[in-house]
């Protein structure tokens, strides 16, 4: 063993002398070859500690060429999977990442090393460490990294943040990805690089395609919005997945997604965006494949009071099935579903009545007086309804919301009517005066 070690040291020493001569002579190819030969020699001898030491030594030599460091790091990365144990693997990754830190010409290699190390930490159950490692790298600034690899890296950062329940940071990271990038045509984007531009490297084979990344992105966003119970955003995420051509071609894939879209549309609070999505979904021809959900959406569009008990009896089995199929519907969603039906019923009542007693509303909604008043107050606070409650008389007054233009138009109309009346009155007075003068003359 001592003889082997002596031979290895002697071989490395001679190669280091060759590397020095080539480096001082400015021979890029010779310096690169000498650095790669040293790395290969250490690997074949199984001297992993020596390999780490030589990588650090070569990177710190005076006037070391960028091409030599790049080639050395890339060569050493090939041996990561061939390490004898996990500790050696981690040590080699840490050495390479420290060598490549702060060097823009090996930024992609460093990002891949950090991703590899984070994966190992995650497998060891150290989620926090893995997430912290990934957040050190800002791949969005890397000009030579492939677009798909950038997106995959950022999505991995988002996933680890969600795993450690860091929802604020997950949202910040997710905003680095524009959804428009998923709709771009990859074939049209390949342009010839201009002189001076950095050449974009091809993504590794294991990086998913743009459409697969789109699915992963929206799955992660559904996880994020589920934490806040933001049903409308969850619905929009499922809608984006549903619009992928590969999904629409397979009924086994789009039927479960369309069911989820319908559920979250019903659960979403009433607003213009929800109404727009609701009407767009109703126009979808595929909805005829699931008639129960078409009927459910139709009931929400129709301005009629919905009886909660009969609706729940009809859709309870569908709701339970959705939970069993892995949907994000939880215990709170049942309460929210009932709340949305009550809000729908209140909006229906406000369309048909300008004044109504609180007792009558409570009867129509099948609620107690206190519950009816509470739901009315909540809707007024959220500005989804304009109403006033006269508690001593027990009367609710509804009125439609008017913007500044509407108020001005109503004033203008009132003034026009007033001037018309004044003109008619003047005409009548003038007519009576003329008739009176004629009578006097006669």
Steps between C-alpha positions, in 0.01 A plus 500: 500500500789736587658428162176580319468822695859599415445422130177706500670798667788482252261480201294794632819704561620448143156590361492814718837605348360444150185698594716788630705516178185496283327761717793741494530451125129580459427161340127451569471148355815375679396649839150354468640154414747505791222593748269225366786244515563580868128454581486171306818373668358561850169332405669187356713470813188533717663788691192711564659722765793570268252577222329765716837652599624514141176664376539776762874534425453526124222759533717724722815500284612844386354605165303179464308488172120501503483220246718275720281555808181441296636176349625379840165564673303336218728194506480465880119524481495180295648312798234606753284194425808273519600590858526202740275646775270791578752693713755498216228611257396793722864602556570503125185706428591751774856532363378561146235750611754696708742507203227621262356760743518854362623387156252597229648256246405198719173639642289233329721220635471649850120519473488131400731406788287690753186332363670161536607573858150626590351176368734297724409715803130452423544121480664519844189681630673840535237706313603833657865455401401399145273806463770736634756356256270544201415860591869598481488474119318760285478315168278768341818708447684221313511599133649175368264259680219341295153641570354162598785435744448843661128435544564150639749643753262775619215246529725284717563804722123560527431133580754492784356823645152347494635184665642706787173704524676822395208632293616863481834408340327246274280778361799732445689228312197399291470858372837460327322280244272674251207280391542635145822301467297174495297618198806585290583286197848345559560449126467876430725603785823346371685800359859533389701658782639844418868577533584561866195312631555205735421163341204330668585147606264211430304376802594156643292202387329460839346851485125475416351660189327840510150344515603267784646800685170683448314216674754496786473880539122496530507201738731697730282812471192290592688388813578863583146631443351203691683622809310834477173339377513733197245299299486731198878484446493119543226489236708714263798267548288195413359692203854564369584127534169408333589718197820301428442317167639168631248508789201593281561205268464241777157480675656302787712809578265793430184365670651503856649847435170638368324364810748687719451818296124477566545438873738793548283730289210428735723550807648830374340822634280688255690765299541602131789257439302211650192588291712516183660160568160353590342607171806389299490154664127464431568557130753212496358209298692247712280593797220290348709192593440579869132612506479526881765772504340679206176509703690633804655789305166569328334542841758763598443697179119487532358776719301268725530409867682167552392273787820393678363175647378362166820613324724335762304173488539490121873584490626346826617179328681700230668705771613190693630338179703813423666480842578129451654567155763722659332835453594794721147515644519495878270545798490877459383477138163358609442810715618726218267327253203569727615860541520550120145368457376742770682790330348400164153496656551844657608642161187346342280663766673837443415477126126458563446719809590860578363470859430178688462399863785318668261226609397434140866476392567255782204287384619504137855404600389242762706681766442659838464881523849533655663288227322688220609835646860377541524381137348825374749704704795290375397553137460875553847515666656310209329746259331221305160650592359845584232485768382673819332327795245689709525287815210657699260442206676181388511619135782458248535756217695399188633739238725457201856631506568808288835638395570873453392489133171337595427768764577781254281341233208472745543868597509602133182300432325662797600849385377425147162389636477813717573733206239318288242556774592872527473540122157329492380711792612823327327388181175429691516839678563681171207310338262589787606869482430515125158338540417745785600801282278381211203459738555852646509657150180324404 
